[in-house]
């Protein structure tokens, strides 16, 4: 398994608690926790500017990351990120260790392609109504895709694509579909364009004026 797309330098922190986390944030650092696997959870700290630059990329949330912890490289995926309610700041992160021989579950973004080639959208003014923007998958780390494409070119008017309609990479499982048929959730629908409503009285006046 190769190094992750992103490498973030981290330091182990022993000063814990809300006060310690507050001091870290004031010093432009981000507190975090690394857990999972057979090892005990580890409290970490990252430079905020490096984290903020990395989190702007979509792949940061779905790909394997390399954490350089005091010189020791650990591969992990991000499981949770807390942000400030209105400031452009990351407040806390949770990372999960990756084992090359064990399947992991994570959310992967959906990329809707060829919407402009769909006849109903292109010529009839229809639109794509997206019911979800990402899906939870399970796979070995080596099979982890960056995203899953949803081809919209042949989706008919008023037709809905479900999870079972998605083309997923080999070695990848959609977690929801393992729970039964009732979990074959809607992904996207091509909907008829809604025009302005016509009042009955206005329609009669228009007819009389002809």
Buried (B, 14 or more C-beta within 10 A) or exposed (E): EEEBBBEBBBEEBEEEEEEBBEEBBEEEBBBBBBBBBEEEEBBBBBBBEBBBEBBEEEBBBBBBBBBBBEEEEBBBBBBEBEEEEEEEBBBBBBBBBBBEEEBBEBBBBBEBEBBEEBBBBEEEEBBBEEEEEBBEBBBBBEBBBEBBBBBBEEBEBEEBBBBEBBEBEEBBBBBBBEEEEEBBBBBBBBBEEEEEEEEEEEEEEEEEEE
